[in-house]
Amino acid sequence: MVTRTTADAKGDVVVLLIGMRINRFMAVRLWVPVMLAMLRMLRDLRKEPERGLLSRVLLTASPRTYYVVQYWDSKEKLYAYATAPEAFHHKAWARLNRMERAGKLRGQVGIWHEAYVVPEGSYEAIYGDMPAFGLAAAHGQIPLERRGRYAKDRFAYRSERAQEAERAG
């Protein structure tokens, strides 16, 4: 028997995709520090849960492209971390910018990110015989029946906070 679950997300979901692409494998001295900086930031964020990172999944798209799917508590916490002068991210980003301005990275290593704020009612998830993963690892995992058997039912789910806001507004 397959056990089906869904994510227990309530309200908006904040997702950051961030990664790097090795454009020249021989430029090890340039891309290894970028990869290590990414891993250090994740380690630091794990030690400081108050910063707002709820969960992350490390992935590879090819032998050249590595990225992290991150789930954040709010866009405000994501922005606060990105701009915090005391956070390692600030130091790593400053170093990367200096290298880029000096022309050292051009064509050697690519970096990218995409951030999304997904409103409640615009996401749904289903997991079959899976431990908490992705959105469920970030927000908790509940039996599928609590949100509905069909995708349309899960999309229609509204948290109590959202229901109150709809009644008030």
Buried (B, 14 or more C-beta within 10 A) or exposed (E): EEEBBBBBBBBBBBBBBBBBBBBEEEBEEBBEBBBEBBEBBBEBBEEEEEBBBBBBBEEEEEEBBBBBBBBBBBBEBBBEBBEEEEBBBBEBBEEBEEBEEEEBBEEBBBBEEEBEEEEBBEBBBBBEEBEBBBBBBBBBBBEBEEBBEEEEEBBEBBBEEBEEEEEEE
